[in-house]
Amino acid sequence: MENRKKRIFSGIQPSGDLTLGSYLGAIKNWSAMQEEFECVYCIVDLHAITVRQDPEVLKRRTIEQLAQYIACGLDPEKNILFIQSHVPEHAELSWILGCYTQFGELSRMTQFKQKSQQHADNITAGLFTYPVLMAADILLYNTDCVPVGEDQKQHVELCRDIAVRFNGIYGDVFRIPEPFIPKMGARVMGLKNPLNKMSKSEPEGCVFLLDPPEVIAKKFKRAVTDSDMEIRFDPENKPGVSNLLSIYCAITGKTPQEAEAEFAGQGYGTLKTAVGECVVNKLTPIREETEKLLADRAHLEEIYRMGAKRAREIASETLKTVHEKLGFAAR
């Protein structure tokens, strides 16, 4: 156990199509980490149903998301890629951990408060206990590191608290995970509202991985900037322009200072066109490879079934240990 590579777990909900923000903020980094870490990446469909989903759309997006993971560079041989609902240990451990989680802890979760306001007509127990299922996702795999954005860091901290509490009662059962925010991760803001993170709920300001080139170019041409016409990286005073420069740098590998120098003396139209073109060049091969993978559904099914088998080999051992500690009768 101690000689193995450090293990990473992460997942994205198939509640909407993957975006440029998903790619630059997470998936691009995942593919960069697959040589250094043992990586477990999940399509978290159980989490997705905390909000009502159209069954056919959910099924389509789940398969498309797997294809996009692979098209973005995640090798199914080097990474464990699977669908959350195909590994029942997630739901079972979630119930167990819920019995070691305080009501007050869940009440303090910022995301629950936000989503309760957004979906006031559908505040379910699942939405409330979402962080417990996330803790089960992580702890099942003896996870060392969890790549997260700032919005999920609170959930990882709760996961650590639950694991420490359980270990304090039953001994050294769970590995205590660390939140891991990759240095190279980019926080991509909306093209229409650069003060907020790029969101699939605002499609006009959001670039999707499967958008065709002409749609991507149009969205960048309509991106919000400002009135002073100076191309300068200044997120506080020039959020729109800074967001465009951030996207350009994340794709080209240039620093903000190098990008500023490249566009010095040029207009916003030139900047928008250049950023749009580099995004098109980056996403076109991903879209084409995704379409190729989706054309062979049997191959994708083989990948996710093998991924679930590999995931269950790890998860079932963890759950077996938990059962023994709790005093459950042997199966």
C-alpha positions in Angstrom: 0.0 0.0 0.0 2.7 2.5 1.0 4.8 1.8 -2.2 1.9 2.7 -4.5 1.6 5.9 -6.4 -0.6 8.5 -4.7 -4.2 8.1 -5.7 -6.4 10.9 -7.0 -10.2 10.8 -7.2 -12.4 13.3 -8.9 -15.7 13.5 -10.8 -18.0 15.7 -12.8 -21.8 15.6 -12.9 -23.4 14.8 -16.2 -26.1 17.4 -15.5 -25.0 19.5 -18.4 -22.6 19.4 -21.4 -18.9 19.8 -20.5 -17.5 23.3 -21.0 -14.3 25.1 -21.7 -14.2 25.8 -18.0 -14.5 22.1 -17.2 -11.6 21.4 -19.6 -9.2 24.2 -18.6 -10.0 24.1 -14.9 -10.1 20.3 -14.4 -9.8 17.8 -17.2 -6.7 19.2 -18.9 -5.0 18.9 -15.5 -6.3 15.3 -15.0 -4.6 14.1 -18.2 -1.4 15.8 -17.1 -1.4 13.9 -13.8 -2.0 10.4 -15.1 1.7 9.5 -15.3 2.5 10.7 -11.8 -0.6 9.5 -9.9 -3.0 6.6 -9.8 -6.1 8.3 -11.0 -9.8 7.4 -10.5 -12.2 9.5 -12.4 -15.9 9.2 -12.1 -19.0 10.4 -13.9 -21.1 11.2 -10.8 -24.7 10.5 -12.0 -25.9 9.9 -8.5 -25.0 13.4 -7.6 -26.7 14.7 -10.7 -30.2 13.6 -9.6 -30.3 16.0 -6.6 -31.8 18.2 -9.3 -34.5 16.7 -11.6 -33.1 15.3 -14.8 -34.7 14.2 -18.1 -33.8 10.4 -18.1 -32.9 10.3 -21.8 -30.8 13.4 -21.6 -29.0 12.2 -18.5 -28.2 8.9 -20.2 -26.9 10.7 -23.4 -24.8 13.1 -21.4 -23.3 10.3 -19.3 -22.0 8.5 -22.4 -20.9 11.7 -24.1 -19.0 12.7 -21.0 -17.1 9.5 -20.9 -16.2 9.9 -24.6 -15.1 13.5 -23.9 -12.9 12.4 -21.0 -11.1 10.0 -23.4 -10.9 12.6 -26.2 -9.3 15.1 -23.8 -6.5 12.6 -23.2 -7.6 10.4 -20.3 -6.2 6.9 -21.2 -8.7 4.2 -20.0 -5.7 1.9 -19.4 -3.9 4.4 -17.2 -7.0 5.8 -15.4 -10.0 4.1 -13.8 -12.9 5.7 -15.7 -16.4 4.6 -14.6 -20.0 5.7 -13.9 -20.8 6.2 -10.3 -24.2 4.4 -10.2 -22.4 1.2 -11.6 -20.5 0.9 -8.3 -23.1 0.3 -5.6 -20.5 0.7 -2.8 -20.8 4.5 -3.2 -24.5 4.5 -2.1 -23.9 2.0 0.7 -20.9 3.8 2.2 -22.8 7.1 1.9 -25.6 5.7 4.2 -23.0 4.5 6.7 -21.1 7.8 6.7 -24.4 9.7 7.1 -24.7 8.0 10.5 -21.4 9.6 11.5 -22.2 13.1 10.1 -23.8 15.8 12.2 -26.9 17.6 11.0 -25.3 20.9 11.9 -22.3 20.2 9.8 -24.4 19.7 6.7 -26.5 22.7 7.6 -23.4 24.9 7.3 -22.5 23.8 3.7 -22.4 26.9 1.5 -23.4 25.0 -1.6 -26.5 23.6 0.0 -27.6 27.1 0.9 -27.0 28.4 -2.6 -28.7 25.5 -4.3 -31.7 25.6 -2.0 -32.2 29.2 -3.1 -31.8 28.2 -6.8 -34.2 25.2 -6.5 -36.6 26.4 -3.8 -39.4 24.2 -5.0 -37.2 21.0 -4.8 -35.1 21.1 -1.6 -34.6 17.3 -1.2 -32.8 15.2 1.5 -30.4 14.2 -1.3 -29.4 17.8 -1.8 -28.8 18.1 1.9 -26.7 14.9 2.2 -24.8 15.5 -1.1 -21.5 16.1 0.8 -21.8 12.7 2.5 -22.0 10.9 -0.8 -19.0 12.9 -2.0 -17.2 11.8 1.2 -18.1 8.2 0.3 -16.8 8.7 -3.3 -13.4 9.8 -2.0 -12.9 7.5 1.0 -13.9 4.3 -0.9 -10.6 4.6 -2.9 -8.1 5.4 -0.1 -7.7 8.7 -1.9 -4.6 10.8 -1.2 -5.5 13.9 -3.2 -8.8 15.4 -4.4 -8.4 18.0 -7.2 -11.1 20.6 -6.4 -12.0 24.2 -7.0 -12.6 26.6 -4.2 -16.4 25.9 -4.3 -15.8 22.2 -3.4 -13.0 22.7 -0.8 -15.5 22.9 2.0 -16.9 19.5 1.1 -13.4 17.9 1.2 -12.9 19.4 4.6 -16.1 17.8 5.8 -14.9 14.5 4.3 -11.8 14.7 6.3 -13.7 15.5 9.5 -16.0 12.4 8.9 -13.0 10.2 8.2 -11.1 11.4 11.3 -14.3 10.8 13.4 -14.8 7.3 12.1 -11.1 6.4 12.5 -11.2 7.8 16.1 -13.9 5.3 16.9 -12.8 2.2 14.9 -9.1 2.6 14.2 -7.2 3.3 11.1 -9.9 2.6 8.5 -9.8 5.6 6.1 -6.9 7.4 4.5 -7.3 11.2 5.2 -7.4 12.9 1.8 -5.9 16.3 1.0 -7.6 18.9 -1.2 -5.4 19.5 -4.2 -5.7 22.7 -6.3 -3.4 22.3 -9.3 -1.1 25.3 -9.9 -1.8 25.1 -13.6 -5.6 25.1 -13.2 -7.4 28.0 -14.9 -10.5 29.6 -13.5 -12.6 30.5 -16.5 -15.2 33.1 -16.2 -18.3 33.7 -18.3 -18.0 35.5 -21.6 -21.2 37.5 -20.9 -20.6 37.9 -17.2 -16.9 37.8 -16.4 -17.6 38.3 -12.7 -19.0 34.8 -12.5 -17.5 31.4 -13.3 -18.3 30.1 -16.7 -21.5 28.1 -16.3 -23.6 25.8 -18.5 -26.7 27.6 -17.0 -25.7 30.7 -19.0 -25.2 29.1 -22.5 -24.6 32.5 -24.3 -21.5 33.1 -22.2 -20.4 29.5 -22.1 -18.3 27.6 -24.6 -19.1 23.9 -24.7 -16.5 21.3 -25.7 -18.7 20.1 -28.6 -19.6 23.5 -29.9 -18.8 23.8 -33.7 -16.1 26.3 -34.7 -18.5 29.0 -36.0 -20.4 29.0 -32.7 -17.2 29.3 -30.6 -16.0 32.2 -32.8 -19.4 34.0 -32.4 -19.4 33.6 -28.7 -15.9 35.2 -28.4 -16.8 38.0 -30.7 -19.7 38.9 -28.4 -17.7 38.6 -25.2 -18.0 41.4 -22.7 -14.9 43.7 -22.4 -15.0 47.4 -21.4 -14.8 50.9 -22.8 -11.2 52.0 -22.4 -9.7 49.7 -25.2 -6.5 48.9 -23.4 -5.5 45.2 -23.4 -4.2 44.7 -19.9 -4.3 41.9 -17.4 -6.1 43.4 -14.4 -8.9 41.1 -13.1 -10.2 43.6 -10.5 -10.7 46.5 -12.9 -10.8 44.8 -16.3 -12.5 41.4 -15.7 -13.7 40.8 -19.2 -10.3 41.5 -20.9 -8.5 39.6 -18.1 -10.7 36.6 -18.7 -9.9 36.5 -22.4 -6.2 36.8 -21.6 -6.4 34.0 -19.0 -8.1 31.7 -21.5 -5.5 32.6 -24.1 -2.6 31.9 -21.7 -4.2 28.6 -20.4 -4.2 27.3 -24.0 -1.0 28.7 -25.4 1.1 28.4 -22.2 2.1 32.0 -22.3 2.2 34.3 -19.2 -0.2 37.2 -18.9 2.7 39.6 -19.4 3.7 37.8 -22.7 0.1 38.0 -23.9 -0.2 41.7 -23.0 3.0 42.4 -25.0 1.6 40.3 -28.0 -1.6 42.4 -28.1 -0.1 45.8 -27.2 -1.6 48.6 -29.2 -4.3 46.3 -30.8 -8.0 46.5 -30.4 -10.4 44.2 -28.5 -11.7 42.8 -31.8 -8.2 41.4 -32.5 -8.0 39.9 -29.1 -11.4 38.3 -29.3 -10.6 36.8 -32.7 -7.3 35.5 -31.6 -8.7 33.9 -28.4 -11.6 32.4 -30.4 -9.2 30.9 -32.9 -6.9 29.3 -30.3 -9.9 27.8 -28.5 -11.3 26.5 -31.8 -7.9 24.9 -32.6 -7.7 23.3 -29.2 -11.3 22.0 -29.1 -11.8 20.8 -32.7 -9.6 17.7 -32.3 -11.5 16.9 -29.0 -14.9 17.3 -30.7 -13.8 15.1 -33.6 -12.4 12.4 -31.4 -15.5 12.5 -29.2 -17.7 12.0 -32.3 -15.5 9.1 -33.4 -15.8 7.4 -30.0 -19.5 7.9 -29.9 -19.9 6.1 -33.2 -18.6 2.9 -31.5 -21.0 2.6 -28.6 -20.0 -1.0 -27.9 -16.4 0.1 -27.3 -17.5 2.8 -24.8 -19.6 0.3 -23.0 -16.7 -2.0 -22.7 -14.6 0.8 -21.3 -17.1 1.9 -18.6 -17.8 -1.7 -17.6 -14.1 -2.5 -17.2 -13.7 0.8 -15.3 -16.5 -0.2 -12.9 -15.0 -3.6 -12.4 -11.6 -2.1 -11.5 -13.3 0.5 -9.2 -15.3 -2.2 -7.4 -12.2 -4.2 -6.7 -10.9 -1.3 -4.6 -14.2 -0.1 -3.2 -15.4 -3.5 -2.1 -12.3 -4.1 0.0 -12.8 -0.7 1.7 -16.5 -1.5 2.4 -15.6 -5.0 3.7 -13.3 -3.4 6.2 -16.0 -0.9 7.2 -18.5 -3.8 7.7 -16.1 -5.7 9.9 -15.4 -2.6 12.1 -19.1 -1.9 12.4 -19.9 -5.5 13.4 -22.0 -6.4 10.4 -22.4 -10.2 9.9 -20.2 -11.6 7.2 -21.9 -12.0 3.8 
